[in-house]
């Protein structure tokens, strides 16, 4: 099939390129619909300042009631439930956002002081501030 496309003369390479682009675009769309990463788990960044970890997760359109955070020692689990149904009184005309659930877990390099964890949600970003336990914080040793 591709040899027929390539041998058509001027402009055939552009046609070939556009067909390949469409093929890969369709593949990307099908991965998202079938439960690929873009459709479920949020993208996250994690930072370590020495005294604490900071995790930022993209959770657009989710409220704090949709999210659950579990911490035990150095294990962190973030889970949630996205609801994307049509508003009351409307019927769906086009549906690309799907209802989905996700669970994402992290093993941190140090234990966390669970009593001092702060979770903030704003502008679609969940920010977790995770202070390390005193025993896990680095200590400077003076040489005598």
BASESE-217530 format. One record per atom (N, C-alpha, C, O): residue number from 1; residue in three letters; atom name; x, y, z negated. Coordinates in steps of 0.001 Angstrom, whole numbers. Atoms other than C-alpha are relative to their C-alpha. Layout:
# BASESE-217530
- NUM  ALA  CA  X  Y  Z
...
***
This chain:
# BASESE-217530
- 1  UNK  N  811  -1193  0
- 1  UNK  CA  0  0  0
- 1  UNK  C  859  1264  0
- 1  UNK  O  577  2213  731
- 2  UNK  N  -823  -1206  103
- 2  UNK  CA  2750  2475  -943
- 2  UNK  C  779  270  1288
- 2  UNK  O  1064  1423  1610
- 3  UNK  N  -728  -233  -1256
- 3  UNK  CA  4602  1923  2336
- 3  UNK  C  -886  712  1005
- 3  UNK  O  -396  1511  1803
- 4  UNK  N  911  -708  -894
- 4  UNK  CA  1502  3066  4208
- 4  UNK  C  -69  1475  -358
- 4  UNK  O  -176  2322  528
- 5  UNK  N  48  -1395  442
- 5  UNK  CA  1443  6248  2142
- 5  UNK  C  1277  722  397
- 5  UNK  O  1220  1856  872
- 6  UNK  N  -1292  -640  -265
- 6  UNK  CA  5161  6973  2617
- 6  UNK  C  216  226  1496
- 6  UNK  O  823  1226  1880
- 7  UNK  N  -246  -77  -1441
- 7  UNK  CA  5143  6377  6401
- 7  UNK  C  -1005  866  755
- 7  UNK  O  -1091  748  1977
- 8  UNK  N  1013  -804  -675
- 8  UNK  CA  2377  8895  7176
- 8  UNK  C  536  1307  556
- 8  UNK  O  -227  2038  1188
- 9  UNK  N  -544  -1226  -563
- 9  UNK  CA  4700  11758  8100
- 9  UNK  C  60  1126  -1021
- 9  UNK  O  58  880  -2227
- 10  UNK  N  -124  -1151  899
- 10  UNK  CA  4937  15308  6680
- 10  UNK  C  -1155  46  -1008
- 10  UNK  O  -2318  -161  -660
- 11  UNK  N  1008  -96  1050
- 11  UNK  CA  3124  15721  3390
- 11  UNK  C  -298  -1322  -682
- 11  UNK  O  -1008  -1352  -1687
- 12  UNK  N  302  1302  596
- 12  UNK  CA  3057  12001  2643
- 12  UNK  C  660  -153  -1372
- 12  UNK  O  115  -815  -2256
- 13  UNK  N  -655  68  1311
- 13  UNK  CA  5532  12388  -214
- 13  UNK  C  -847  731  -1043
- 13  UNK  O  -974  261  -2173
- 14  UNK  N  870  -722  930
- 14  UNK  CA  3237  14981  -1821
- 14  UNK  C  -1234  -831  -356
- 14  UNK  O  -1669  -836  -1508
- 15  UNK  N  1143  869  245
- 15  UNK  CA  304  12587  -1447
- 15  UNK  C  397  -1140  -929
- 15  UNK  O  -330  -1473  -1865
- 16  UNK  N  -522  1075  854
- 16  UNK  CA  2379  9777  -2964
- 16  UNK  C  184  492  -1424
- 16  UNK  O  -218  -191  -2366
- 17  UNK  N  -239  -569  1325
- 17  UNK  CA  3405  12018  -5892
- 17  UNK  C  -1323  268  -723
- 17  UNK  O  -1442  -22  -1914
- 18  UNK  N  1283  -295  651
- 18  UNK  CA  -193  13129  -6562
- 18  UNK  C  -716  -1285  -414
- 18  UNK  O  -1382  -1312  -1449
- 19  UNK  N  621  1269  386
- 19  UNK  CA  -1402  9509  -6567
- 19  UNK  C  687  -597  -1229
- 19  UNK  O  22  -1147  -2106
- 20  UNK  N  -718  478  1180
- 20  UNK  CA  1321  8539  -9039
- 20  UNK  C  -386  798  -1239
- 20  UNK  O  -605  222  -2304
- 21  UNK  N  401  -832  1134
- 21  UNK  CA  447  11504  -11279
- 21  UNK  C  -1389  -389  -491
- 21  UNK  O  -1623  -468  -1697
- 22  UNK  N  1361  391  383
- 22  UNK  CA  -3228  10481  -11221
- 22  UNK  C  11  -1354  -699
- 22  UNK  O  -721  -1555  -1668
- 23  UNK  N  -107  1321  600
- 23  UNK  CA  -2294  6882  -12046
- 23  UNK  C  452  108  -1453
- 23  UNK  O  -155  -496  -2338
- 24  UNK  N  -505  -131  1362
- 24  UNK  CA  -268  7893  -15115
- 24  UNK  C  -942  799  -882
- 24  UNK  O  -1044  518  -2076
- 25  UNK  N  982  -762  760
- 25  UNK  CA  -2879  10435  -16207
- 25  UNK  C  -1137  -902  -447
- 25  UNK  O  -1567  -834  -1598
- 26  UNK  N  1067  941  353
- 26  UNK  CA  -5571  7754  -16112
- 26  UNK  C  475  -959  -1077
- 26  UNK  O  -286  -1291  -1986
- 27  UNK  N  -553  900  1005
- 27  UNK  CA  -3298  5446  -18107
- 27  UNK  C  54  677  -1357
- 27  UNK  O  -336  66  -2352
- 28  UNK  N  -58  -731  1265
- 28  UNK  CA  -2715  8097  -20809
- 28  UNK  C  -1384  162  -599
- 28  UNK  O  -1557  -20  -1804
- 29  UNK  N  1364  -160  488
- 29  UNK  CA  -6461  8761  -21074
- 29  UNK  C  -545  -1306  -555
- 29  UNK  O  -1225  -1301  -1581
- 30  UNK  N  516  1283  464
- 30  UNK  CA  -7234  5046  -21432
- 30  UNK  C  656  -403  -1312
- 30  UNK  O  2  -1021  -2151
- 31  UNK  N  -667  311  1265
- 31  UNK  CA  -4639  4662  -24212
- 31  UNK  C  -646  758  -1148
- 31  UNK  O  -831  195  -2227
- 32  UNK  N  636  -793  1050
- 32  UNK  CA  -6266  7475  -26202
- 32  UNK  C  -1364  -571  -340
- 32  UNK  O  -1733  -621  -1514
- 33  UNK  N  1336  527  241
- 33  UNK  CA  -9722  5947  -25785
- 33  UNK  C  77  -1353  -698
- 33  UNK  O  -781  -1670  -1522
- 34  UNK  N  -116  1324  581
- 34  UNK  CA  -8515  2471  -26749
- 34  UNK  C  622  8  -1385
- 34  UNK  O  921  -1058  -1923
- 35  UNK  N  -512  -54  1357
- 35  UNK  CA  -7179  3694  -30081
- 35  UNK  C  1475  285  -77
- 35  UNK  O  2130  -104  -1043
- 36  UNK  N  -1408  -394  53
- 36  UNK  CA  -3762  5040  -29220
- 36  UNK  C  231  1028  -1084
- 36  UNK  O  -725  1490  -1707
- 37  UNK  N  -367  -916  1077
- 37  UNK  CA  -1946  7346  -31617
- 37  UNK  C  -734  1330  84
- 37  UNK  O  -1129  1880  -944
- 38  UNK  N  646  -1296  -142
- 38  UNK  CA  -3517  10503  -30174
- 38  UNK  C  -1435  -31  -494
- 38  UNK  O  -1968  998  -910
- 39  UNK  N  1398  87  389
- 39  UNK  CA  -6985  9216  -31016
- 39  UNK  C  -174  -259  -1485
- 39  UNK  O  -1277  -72  -1999
- 40  UNK  N  212  405  1384
- 40  UNK  CA  -6330  8127  -34604
- 40  UNK  C  911  711  -985
- 40  UNK  O  500  1695  -1599
- 41  UNK  N  -866  -486  1074
- 41  UNK  CA  -3337  8854  -36825
- 41  UNK  C  481  1423  258
- 41  UNK  O  826  1767  1388
- 42  UNK  N  -460  -1379  -190
- 42  UNK  CA  -2372  12480  -37415
- 42  UNK  C  1514  68  170
- 42  UNK  O  2248  -774  -348
- 43  UNK  N  -1432  -269  -100
- 43  UNK  CA  1024  13820  -36419
- 43  UNK  C  460  617  -1308
- 43  UNK  O  -243  1442  -1891
- 44  UNK  N  -497  -481  1294
- 44  UNK  CA  3160  14523  -39485
- 44  UNK  C  1453  455  104
- 44  UNK  O  2213  -13  951
- 45  UNK  N  -1384  -407  226
- 45  UNK  CA  6354  16303  -40485
- 45  UNK  C  255  -152  -1488
- 45  UNK  O  -625  126  -2303
- 46  UNK  N  -344  109  1410
- 46  UNK  CA  8172  15596  -43748
- 46  UNK  C  1372  614  -218
- 46  UNK  O  2301  415  566
- 47  UNK  N  -1242  -705  332
- 47  UNK  CA  10885  17667  -45384
- 47  UNK  C  408  -360  -1419
- 47  UNK  O  -438  -697  -2246
- 48  UNK  N  -546  277  1332
- 48  UNK  CA  13131  17101  -48416
- 48  UNK  C  867  1174  -406
- 48  UNK  O  1853  1485  262
- 49  UNK  N  -772  -1157  452
- 49  UNK  CA  14399  20095  -50384
- 49  UNK  C  985  -366  -1113
- 49  UNK  O  1696  503  -1617
- 50  UNK  N  -845  424  1114
- 50  UNK  CA  16274  18051  -52990
- 50  UNK  C  -834  -223  -1250
- 50  UNK  O  -698  -1253  -1911
- 51  UNK  N  871  119  1167
- 51  UNK  CA  13699  18672  -55740
- 51  UNK  C  -1373  -553  340
- 51  UNK  O  -2069  -1079  -529
- 52  UNK  N  1344  430  -389
- 52  UNK  CA  10594  17806  -53752
- 52  UNK  C  -51  -350  1484
- 52  UNK  O  810  47  2269
- 53  UNK  N  327  269  -1392
- 53  UNK  CA  9186  16435  -50520
- 53  UNK  C  -1179  891  374
- 53  UNK  O  -2020  1205  -468
- 54  UNK  N  1164  -710  -528
- 54  UNK  CA  6786  18438  -48360
- 54  UNK  C  -429  -730  1260
- 54  UNK  O  360  -911  2187
- 55  UNK  N  556  681  -1159
- 55  UNK  CA  4535  16607  -45917
- 55  UNK  C  -1087  883  594
- 55  UNK  O  -1943  1399  -125
- 56  UNK  N  1039  -741  -714
- 56  UNK  CA  2448  18401  -43289
- 56  UNK  C  -599  -940  1034
- 56  UNK  O  120  -1565  1813
- 57  UNK  N  709  880  -927
- 57  UNK  CA  -195  16488  -41330
- 57  UNK  C  -1066  796  746
- 57  UNK  O  -1796  1586  148
- 58  UNK  N  1026  -651  -816
- 58  UNK  CA  -2370  17717  -38454
- 58  UNK  C  -1305  -775  -143
- 58  UNK  O  -1392  -1939  248
- 59  UNK  N  1306  629  186
- 59  UNK  CA  -6004  16973  -39351
- 59  UNK  C  -1111  968  419
- 59  UNK  O  -1965  1308  -399
- 60  UNK  N  991  -991  -423
- 60  UNK  CA  -8109  19380  -37250
- 60  UNK  C  -1427  -523  -115
- 60  UNK  O  -1717  -1674  214
- 61  UNK  N  1405  337  106
- 61  UNK  CA  -11818  19392  -37946
- 61  UNK  C  -355  -888  -1170
- 61  UNK  O  -1510  -1293  -1297
- 62  UNK  N  273  863  1153
- 62  UNK  CA  -11490  17321  -41130
- 62  UNK  C  -80  838  -1265
- 62  UNK  O  637  1827  -1417
- 63  UNK  N  125  -679  1287
- 63  UNK  CA  -12578  18430  -44590
- 63  UNK  C  714  -829  -1064
- 63  UNK  O  1146  -1951  -802
- 64  UNK  N  -685  741  1070
- 64  UNK  CA  -11062  17412  -47903
- 64  UNK  C  -768  -1252  -397
- 64  UNK  O  -178  -2200  -914
- 65  UNK  N  786  1196  293
- 65  UNK  CA  -13942  14949  -48357
- 65  UNK  C  292  -1132  980
- 65  UNK  O  6  -2291  680
- 66  UNK  N  -322  1005  -1019
- 66  UNK  CA  -12766  13124  -45196
- 66  UNK  C  1357  -658  -230
- 66  UNK  O  1684  -1633  447
- 67  UNK  N  -1379  457  189
- 67  UNK  CA  -9228  12521  -46559
- 67  UNK  C  186  -662  -1361
- 67  UNK  O  -436  -265  -2346
- 68  UNK  N  -390  647  1251
- 68  UNK  CA  -7790  10202  -49214
- 68  UNK  C  1518  -83  -52
- 68  UNK  O  2172  -403  940
- 69  UNK  N  -1452  33  194
- 69  UNK  CA  -4268  10382  -50647
- 69  UNK  C  273  -897  -1198
- 69  UNK  O  -302  -705  -2269
- 70  UNK  N  -384  901  1092
- 70  UNK  CA  -2728  7598  -52751
- 70  UNK  C  1514  20  -120
- 70  UNK  O  2232  -71  876
- 71  UNK  N  -1447  -2  255
- 71  UNK  CA  709  7742  -54364
- 71  UNK  C  275  -952  -1144
- 71  UNK  O  -399  -915  -2173
- 72  UNK  N  -463  881  1063
- 72  UNK  CA  2443  5054  -56385
- 72  UNK  C  1506  -119  118
- 72  UNK  O  2015  -730  1058
- 73  UNK  N  -1464  19  -39
- 73  UNK  CA  6128  5499  -57181
- 73  UNK  C  518  777  1191
- 73  UNK  O  382  1999  1254
- 74  UNK  N  -517  -661  -1208
- 74  UNK  CA  7760  6220  -53832
- 74  UNK  C  -825  -361  1240
- 74  UNK  O  -377  -147  2366
- 75  UNK  N  881  393  -1097
- 75  UNK  CA  4861  4924  -51698
- 75  UNK  C  -1153  993  115
- 75  UNK  O  -1859  1249  -860
- 76  UNK  N  1058  -971  -276
- 76  UNK  CA  2464  7444  -50110
- 76  UNK  C  -886  -550  1103
- 76  UNK  O  -393  -1023  2127
- 77  UNK  N  947  454  -1012
- 77  UNK  CA  -682  6503  -48205
- 77  UNK  C  -1010  1103  251
- 77  UNK  O  -1655  1596  -674
- 78  UNK  N  943  -1023  -433
- 78  UNK  CA  -2767  9014  -46248
- 78  UNK  C  -1019  -690  900
- 78  UNK  O  -650  -1325  1888
- 79  UNK  N  1035  602  -830
- 79  UNK  CA  -6103  7846  -44857
- 79  UNK  C  -1150  980  160
- 79  UNK  O  -1306  1916  -624
- 80  UNK  N  1103  -912  -256
- 80  UNK  CA  -9150  9506  -43420
- 80  UNK  C  -1003  -571  972
- 80  UNK  O  -807  -1633  1562
- 81  UNK  N  1095  393  -855
- 81  UNK  CA  -12337  9289  -41446
- 81  UNK  C  -433  1215  811
- 81  UNK  O  -927  2193  250
- 82  UNK  N  412  -1099  -883
- 82  UNK  CA  -12998  11545  -38442
- 82  UNK  C  -1414  -264  501
- 82  UNK  O  -1712  -1344  1011
- 83  UNK  N  1367  78  -521
- 83  UNK  CA  -16636  12191  -37569
- 83  UNK  C  -118  995  1147
- 83  UNK  O  180  2178  980
- 84  UNK  N  71  -876  -1170
- 84  UNK  CA  -17255  13591  -34102
- 84  UNK  C  -1349  -131  702
- 84  UNK  O  -1418  -37  1927
- 85  UNK  N  1320  160  -598
- 85  UNK  CA  -20981  13087  -33556
- 85  UNK  C  -591  1331  451
- 85  UNK  O  -94  2399  95
- 86  UNK  N  689  -1196  -487
- 86  UNK  CA  -23322  15532  -31835
- 86  UNK  C  -750  663  -1164
- 86  UNK  O  -1255  -35  -2044
- 87  UNK  N  751  -691  1048
- 87  UNK  CA  -24902  18216  -34064
- 87  UNK  C  -1483  -391  47
- 87  UNK  O  -1987  -836  1078
- 88  UNK  N  1422  328  111
- 88  UNK  CA  -28483  17670  -35242
- 88  UNK  C  -806  741  1062
- 88  UNK  O  -639  1946  1248
- 89  UNK  N  857  -606  -1011
- 89  UNK  CA  -31011  18298  -32480
- 89  UNK  C  620  67  1392
- 89  UNK  O  -27  537  2327
- 90  UNK  N  -676  -21  -1295
- 90  UNK  CA  -28487  17932  -29638
- 90  UNK  C  207  -1431  482
- 90  UNK  O  309  -2356  -324
- 91  UNK  N  -417  1283  -541
- 91  UNK  CA  -27801  15044  -27303
- 91  UNK  C  1350  194  674
- 91  UNK  O  1657  1282  1162
- 92  UNK  N  -1361  -83  -539
- 92  UNK  CA  -24297  14279  -26066
- 92  UNK  C  -43  175  1517
- 92  UNK  O  -731  -567  2217
- 93  UNK  N  -154  -227  -1432
- 93  UNK  CA  -23466  15643  -22632
- 93  UNK  C  1325  -593  482
- 93  UNK  O  1418  -1129  1586
- 94  UNK  N  -1325  562  -284
- 94  UNK  CA  -19798  14598  -22715
- 94  UNK  C  632  -355  -1340
- 94  UNK  O  578  440  -2278
- 95  UNK  N  -598  449  1259
- 95  UNK  CA  -17973  12616  -25415
- 95  UNK  C  1447  -403  259
- 95  UNK  O  1701  -1409  923
- 96  UNK  N  -1423  340  -78
- 96  UNK  CA  -14149  12651  -25597
- 96  UNK  C  583  -192  -1399
- 96  UNK  O  1523  -967  -1578
- 97  UNK  N  -439  173  1382
- 97  UNK  CA  -13678  12985  -29365
- 97  UNK  C  -793  -1149  -598
- 97  UNK  O  -2023  -1138  -565
- 98  UNK  N  640  1197  516
- 98  UNK  CA  -14425  9659  -31018
- 98  UNK  C  25  -27  -1522
- 98  UNK  O  918  548  -2143
- 99  UNK  N  -65  290  1424
- 99  UNK  CA  -15315  8675  -34562
- 99  UNK  C  1134  -993  -205
- 99  UNK  O  1265  -1953  554
- 100  UNK  N  -1100  926  239
- 100  UNK  CA  -12271  6980  -36015
- 100  UNK  C  456  89  -1445
- 100  UNK  O  198  1073  -2138
- 101  UNK  N  -640  1  1307
- 101  UNK  CA  -10508  6044  -39197
- 101  UNK  C  1489  -240  210
- 101  UNK  O  1902  -825  1212
- 102  UNK  N  -1441  222  -96
- 102  UNK  CA  -6786  6039  -39843
- 102  UNK  C  572  -225  -1382
- 102  UNK  O  5  203  -2387
- 103  UNK  N  -807  159  1205
- 103  UNK  CA  -4287  4981  -42461
- 103  UNK  C  1448  114  425
- 103  UNK  O  1894  -569  1347
- 104  UNK  N  -1417  -200  -310
- 104  UNK  CA  -699  6153  -42397
- 104  UNK  C  754  -59  -1321
- 104  UNK  O  374  605  -2285
- 105  UNK  N  -735  151  1258
- 105  UNK  CA  1851  5154  -45024
- 105  UNK  C  1460  387  178
- 105  UNK  O  2018  305  1273
- 106  UNK  N  -1381  -461  26
- 106  UNK  CA  5293  6423  -45972
- 106  UNK  C  692  -593  -1220
- 106  UNK  O  106  -669  -2300
- 107  UNK  N  -839  392  1131
- 107  UNK  CA  8059  5023  -48147
- 107  UNK  C  1037  1101  -161
- 107  UNK  O  1884  1310  708
- 108  UNK  N  -874  -1133  263
- 108  UNK  CA  9890  7959  -49699
- 108  UNK  C  1316  -481  -594
- 108  UNK  O  1392  -1597  -1109
- 109  UNK  N  -1316  390  509
- 109  UNK  CA  13541  7903  -50736
- 109  UNK  C  126  174  -1507
- 109  UNK  O  1162  -167  -2079
- 110  UNK  N  -21  -168  1454
- 110  UNK  CA  12644  8775  -54359
- 110  UNK  C  -1430  -66  -524
- 110  UNK  O  -2388  163  215
- 111  UNK  N  1321  27  619
- 111  UNK  CA  9764  8363  -56791
- 111  UNK  C  -537  1416  -162
- 111  UNK  O  225  2372  -303
- 112  UNK  N  675  -1296  67
- 112  UNK  CA  7214  11192  -56997
- 112  UNK  C  -663  151  -1364
- 112  UNK  O  -1198  -811  -1915
- 113  UNK  N  714  -330  1237
- 113  UNK  CA  5877  12886  -60134
- 113  UNK  C  -1457  259  372
- 113  UNK  O  -1815  1365  778
- 114  UNK  N  1384  -29  -478
- 114  UNK  CA  2206  12156  -59425
- 114  UNK  C  -809  1116  -668
- 114  UNK  O  -1705  1679  -39
- 115  UNK  N  772  -1019  722
- 115  UNK  CA  919  14617  -62056
- 115  UNK  C  237  1411  532
- 115  UNK  O  -552  2311  244
- 116  UNK  N  -325  -1342  -506
- 116  UNK  CA  2535  17581  -60261
- 116  UNK  C  -200  143  1511
- 116  UNK  O  189  1163  2082
- 117  UNK  N  234  -61  -1448
- 117  UNK  CA  1514  16803  -56654
- 117  UNK  C  -1061  1050  302
- 117  UNK  O  -2068  1143  -400
- 118  UNK  N  953  -1023  -443
- 118  UNK  CA  -272  19667  -54861
- 118  UNK  C  -391  -315  1444
- 118  UNK  O  468  -528  2299
- 119  UNK  N  513  244  -1356
- 119  UNK  CA  -2493  19080  -51802
- 119  UNK  C  -839  1204  418
- 119  UNK  O  -1774  1594  -280
- 120  UNK  N  724  -1154  -524
- 120  UNK  CA  -3708  22026  -49706
- 120  UNK  C  -417  -277  1432
- 120  UNK  O  331  -875  2205
- 121  UNK  N  520  187  -1350
- 121  UNK  CA  -5859  22007  -46573
- 121  UNK  C  -419  1354  537
- 121  UNK  O  -1267  2029  -46
- 122  UNK  N  338  -1274  -617
- 122  UNK  CA  -6009  25034  -44288
- 122  UNK  C  376  24  1466
- 122  UNK  O  1450  -440  1848
- 123  UNK  N  -233  -130  -1441
- 123  UNK  CA  -6283  25727  -40562
- 123  UNK  C  348  -1332  663
- 123  UNK  O  1162  -1375  1586
- 124  UNK  N  -217  1306  -608
- 124  UNK  CA  -6338  22000  -39765
- 124  UNK  C  1306  -666  -378
- 124  UNK  O  1673  -1681  215
- 125  UNK  N  -1271  575  458
- 125  UNK  CA  -3044  21312  -41584
- 125  UNK  C  -136  -383  -1471
- 125  UNK  O  -478  453  -2308
- 126  UNK  N  -69  466  1379
- 126  UNK  CA  -2841  19197  -44743
- 126  UNK  C  1454  103  -446
- 126  UNK  O  2344  -466  185
- 127  UNK  N  -1354  -148  529
- 127  UNK  CA  203  20178  -46808
- 127  UNK  C  60  -640  -1376
- 127  UNK  O  -679  -252  -2281
- 128  UNK  N  -215  651  1288
- 128  UNK  CA  1357  17905  -49630
- 128  UNK  C  1363  403  -530
- 128  UNK  O  2376  251  153
- 129  UNK  N  -1254  -297  687
- 129  UNK  CA  3994  19120  -52071
- 129  UNK  C  183  -1092  -1037
- 129  UNK  O  -635  -1234  -1946
- 130  UNK  N  -226  1200  794
- 130  UNK  CA  5472  16057  -53769
- 130  UNK  C  1286  134  -816
- 130  UNK  O  2357  -235  -334
- 131  UNK  N  -1208  -150  820
- 131  UNK  CA  7882  16866  -56642
- 131  UNK  C  587  -1362  -383
- 131  UNK  O  -144  -2301  -699
- 132  UNK  N  -673  1240  388
- 132  UNK  CA  10448  14178  -57379
- 132  UNK  C  22  -115  -1521
- 132  UNK  O  13  893  -2228
- 133  UNK  N  -167  220  1432
- 133  UNK  CA  10666  12605  -60830
- 133  UNK  C  1365  517  -426
- 133  UNK  O  2304  505  370
- 134  UNK  N  -1276  -536  499
- 134  UNK  CA  13430  14106  -62985
- 134  UNK  C  1145  -994  189
- 134  UNK  O  2259  -598  533
- 135  UNK  N  -1054  1009  -128
- 135  UNK  CA  15362  10824  -62891
- 135  UNK  C  464  -143  1452
- 135  UNK  O  1586  -584  1700
- 136  UNK  N  -342  163  -1414
- 136  UNK  CA  15316  10886  -59068
- 136  UNK  C  682  1224  598
- 136  UNK  O  1242  1147  1692
- 137  UNK  N  -591  -1224  -536
- 137  UNK  CA  16549  14476  -58645
- 137  UNK  C  1523  -81  -56
- 137  UNK  O  2086  -624  -1005
- 138  UNK  N  -1468  25  27
- 138  UNK  CA  20193  14905  -57721
- 138  UNK  C  540  912  -1107
- 138  UNK  O  4  1991  -1361
- 139  UNK  N  -614  -789  1074
- 139  UNK  CA  22407  16153  -60542
- 139  UNK  C  1457  251  332
- 139  UNK  O  2176  -640  782
- 140  UNK  N  -1391  -381  -227
- 140  UNK  CA  25671  18018  -60216
- 140  UNK  C  810  -402  -1235
- 140  UNK  O  476  -15  -2355
- 141  UNK  N  -874  435  1102
- 141  UNK  CA  28388  16426  -62351
- 141  UNK  C  1262  837  37
- 141  UNK  O  1942  920  1060
- 142  UNK  N  -1205  -836  89
- 142  UNK  CA  31155  18716  -63527
- 142  UNK  C  1203  -865  -306
- 142  UNK  O  1154  -1732  -1178
- 143  UNK  N  -1246  758  213
- 143  UNK  CA  34667  17331  -63333
- 143  UNK  C  834  738  -1021
- 143  UNK  O  1032  1948  -910
- 144  UNK  N  -797  -620  1076
- 144  UNK  CA  36790  17970  -66427
- 144  UNK  C  1460  -242  224
- 144  UNK  O  2289  199  -572
***
